[in-house]
Amino acid sequence: MKDILFVFFNKYKYHFLVWSIYIAYQTLIVANALGKFYPVKQYIVINFFYILLFYFHAHVLLKYTLNSSRKFLKYSLVILTVIEITCYIIVGAVATKYLQIYAGPPQSMDQLVTKPYILGRIWMAVYYIGTSTGYYFLIHNRQQKQLVEKMKQQELKTILLEKEIKNELVMTQNAFLRAQINPHFLINTLSFLYNETRKLAPKAAESILSLSDIIQYALSKEVDPGFVELEKEIRLVENFLSLYQAREPLKRQLKLSYNEEALAVPFIPMILMSLTESIIKYGQLDDALRPAKIRITYADSVLSIETSNISSIKSPDTGHTKVLENISSRLIAIYGEKAVFSIHLDTQSYFHTYTKVQL
């Protein structure tokens, strides 16, 4: 409750300040003219109705008539204002009678509601309604300026976004043009090199064949859909490892294992490849006693992919973190709560990842 009051007073602190100064000024002027002060209760209640009229006219009557789409409300503003003043006079008269009971000798309603009283109340009502109207248009004008400024900022953001989209479109078109080079020419060239080298340099020929298989898989339409058979992903990883181990013969300590049931499982592409690349880039693969491992199993409609390797990084790496976050995001986007992806570093500096998908 205290927090609510604090927020309220803090939000309208300038309103309280201005009204306090105005009421104090008005009280001193009236007291100086009449030569006396009225009871505090009378000042409080009378000014309460003045303030109520001020905000009611601005935030209720003007707001809902001028902003209404119904024309009859706008045209009836004068009539509604007259009704508003009438209600103010009636309520004010009742309040004045109530105050007279405590502030002086009792008076009847006929004694209170005289012509000078009514004219005075009408004058005060017109005065506060006029001030309230100026306040309303001041606030409305400020809101309109803020809205225009917001629209300008939004328009600027839209222009920048369109420019960015155009740049991306140009880049995409350029990439598309570069991709027009017939991929079959590249594959046929690799096949030619394989046939030319398989007798003279069998190891090099096997590397060429692995590279050819990787390129064919990357260019095939099988990668485009949401899922591929896990067997194709496993073959891709095997070809990739074959190439890597041919290039880095001292870093061959990575073992890939899987059960037969996992081969036919449909799975999103490139997750297994991303895990493999992460091991190669951020793991140590030169210790035969502590090899890196990739273990794939499928049983009871649950696919599990576990990896472990000695970490070669001593502190968190932004690139490594990005790869793992991307894997986690893709799994959640496709499988939702059916997918679990976790990582941890044990006390022996082994970095583990665990992927579990309920299929």
N, C-alpha and C positions, 0 to 999 in steps of 0.2 A: 504493500500500500504506500509506504514511504517513497519507494522508487517511482511509483506512478505519479505521485504528487510532485516529486522532484523533476521528473521529465516534463510534466505539464507546466509547472512554473518556469522552468528553464526555456521551454518552447515559446511561451507567451510573456516573457519577462519585460519586453519593451511595451507591451500593451498595459501591463500592470503599472509600469513606471509612468507612462503618459497619462493614464487615468488618475493615478494618485496625484500627480502635479495639477491636473485640471480640476479635480474635486477640491483640492486644497485652495487653489486660486479662486474658484467659484464661492467657496465657503467664506473666505476672507472678504470678497467683494460684497456678498449679501449681508454679512455681519456689519461691515462698515456702513452700508446704506441704511440698515435698520437699527443699528446701534446695539444689537444683541446677537447671541448665538442660540440656535435651536438645539434641542437634545440630539445627542450623537445618533440615536436610533433613527431619528427622522431623516438625517442626512444619508445614512446608510441605505434605508429602504427607498427613498426617492431616487437616489443615484443608481440604485440597483435597477429600477425600472427604466431609467434613461439608458443605461448600458445595455439592458435586455432589448429595448427598442432598437438601439443602434445596430447590434449584431444580428437581430432577427431580420431587420430590413435588408442588410447587406448579404447575409449568408443564406437566407431562406427566400424572402420575397423576390429580390432582384435576381438571385442565382437561378431560381426555378421558373421565373417568367421570361427573362431575357434570353436564357439558354434553351428554352423549350422550343420544340419543333411545331408546337400547336400555336397558331396565330392568335386564337381568341385569348390565350393567356397573356400574350404580349400586349394586346389591345386593352385588356382589362386591368393593366397595371395601375392606372389612376384610381379605378374603383376599389381595387384591393388595398391601395394605399389609404384611401378614405376609411375603409373598414378597419385597417390597422390602427389608424389614429383614433377611431371611435373606441375600439377595444382598449387602447392605451388610456384614454380618458376615463373609461368606466373602471378599469382595474386601479388606476391612480386614485380615483375618488374613494373607492373602497379602502385602499391602503391609507389614504389621508384620514378617513374617518377612524380607522383603527388606531392610527398614531395620535389623533386628537384625544382619544380616551385616556392615553397616558401622558400626553404633553400639555393638556389643559382641560378646561371644563368640557363636559360632553356636549356634542353638537349633533343635530339631526342631519340627514343627507340633504334636505332642502336648504339648511343653513350653510352647508359646505359647498354644494354644487350651485354656484351663482354664475352669472354671466361673465364677470371678470375672471372667475376661476377657470371657466371653460375656455375663454379666449387666451388666457395665460398658458393653459395646457396645450391648446392648439399651436400656439407660437413655439413652445418648447419642443413639441412633437415635430413640427416642420423644421425647426433648427437641427434637431438630431437626425432626422431623416435626410435632410440635405447633406449634412456632414457624412452620414453613413453612405450616401450615394457616391460622394467623392472618394471615400475609402474603398468602396466596391470597385470603382473604375480604376483606381490606382493599383489595387491588387490584380484586377483582371488584365490591366496593361502589362504589369510585370510578368504575369503568367504567360501572356502572349509572346513577350520578348524571349522568355525562356524556351517556349515551344519553338519559336522561329530559330533560335540558336541551336536547339537540339536537332531540328530538321536540317540545318546547314551542316552540322557535324555528321549527321547520318548520310547526307548527300555526298559529303567529302569522302566518307568511308566507302560509299557505293562506287564513286569514281575510282578510288584507289583499288577496290576489289575488281572492278571491270578491267583496269589496266593490268592487274596481276593475272587475271584470267586470260587476257589477250597474250601476255608474255608467255604464259604456260601453253597456250594454244600454238604459238609460233614454235616453241621448243618441241612440242609434241609433233607438229608437222615436220620439223627438221629430223626428229628421231625416226618418224615414219619413212621419210625419204631415204635416210641412211639404211633403214631396214629393208628397202626394196632390193638390195643386193641379194641375188638368189641364194638362199641358204643351201640349196642342193649342190651348188658349185663348191661350197666349202666342204660339205660332207663327202662329195665325190673326190675332192682333192685329198682329204684325209684317207679315204679308202685306197687311193692310188699310192700314197706314201706308205700305208700299211703293207700293201702288196710288194712294194719295192724294197722294204726294209725287213720283212719278217724272216728272211733267210740270212741276211747279212748282220742284222742287229735285232734279234728276237725281243729283247727287253724294250727297246725303243718302239718296236712295232706294237707290243702290247699296250704301251702308254698311248700311242696314237689311236689304237682301237678304243681304249677307255675314254679318251677325249672325244672321239667320234660319237660314242654312245651317249655321253653327257650332253653333247650339243643336240643330238637328235631328240633326246628326251625334253630338253629345254625348249626346243622349237615345236614340239608336237602339241596337238590340241588337247592332249590328255591333261595337261597342267592347268588349262583354263577353267574347267568346271570346279565346283567346290570340293570334290573328293576324288582321290585316285586310290588304286589298290596299293596297300603298304609294300607289297613286293616290289613295285616299280621304284618306290622311294628307297628301299633297301639296296636295290641294284645300283641306283644312282650314287648312294653313299659308298658302296663297294668300289665302283669305278673311280670315284673321287679319291678314296684312300689309296687305290692303286697308283694313281698319278702322283699323289703327295709323297708316298713312300718311295717312288722311283726318283723323285726330286730330292727328297731328304732321307737317304738310306739309314742314317743314324737315329732317325725319329720314327721308328716303326712300331712302338709299343702302344698299340690301340687295338683292342679286341672287340669285335662286333658279334653278338650272339642273338638268336631269336628262335622261337618255336615255329613249327609248320603252320599252326593255327593262325598265326599273325599275318601270314602272307596275303590272304584273301580279304583282309579287313579293309574297308574303305576309310580313308583318313585324309585330312587336309594336307595339301602338298607343302613341301619345303620346311616343315617343322623339324623333321629328323635331320635334314641337311643343315639347318641352322644350329642345331645342337652339336653336330659333328664339327662344323666350322668353329664354333665356340671352343670346343676342346682343343682343336689344333692351334688356334690363335692364342689361347690363354692357359694352356696346360703344358706340362712337361711330359714328353713322349720318348725320352731317351733312357729310361730306367726299366730294365727288363724285370726287375723284382717288384716293381710297383707300376704296372701298366694301366693305361686308361681303359675304361670299359663302357660299352654301350650294350644294354641288355633289353630286349624287346620280348614281351610275353603277352599272350591273349588267352584268357580263360574266363568262363562264366560271364561272357558279355562285357568283360572289363579289359581294356587295353592298357598296358603299363610300359612305360619307357623310362629306364633308369640309366643315368650316366654318372661316372665318377672319374676323377683325374686329379693328379697333383697340381695344385694351383701354382702358376708361375708369377702371379702378381701379388705384391705384398699389401697393396691398398686398393680400395674399390676403383674400378676403371669405368669411365663414362660410357665407352663403347660397348664394353661387356654388359653393363647394366641395361643399356638400350636394347641390345639383342634379346636379353632375357625378358624385358618388359614387353617387347614386341611379340615374343612367343606366347606369353601369358595373355596378352590382349586378344590375339587371334583365337586362342583356345576358348576364352570366355565368350567372344563374339559369336563363335559357331556353336559351341556346346553348352554355354551357360553354366548352370550349377552342376552339370554332369561332368565337368572337367575340373581337375585339380592340378596345379603346377606349383611346386615348392622347390626351394634351393637352400643349401646350408653348407658351411665350411666346418669340418670336424677338427678335432685337436691334432690330428696328424697331417694337417694341411691338404686333406682331400676335399675337393669341391664336388658336391653332389647336386644333381637335379632329379626331380621325380615328377613324371607326368602320368596322370591316371585319368582315363576317359571311360565313362559308363556308356556303352553303345546299345 
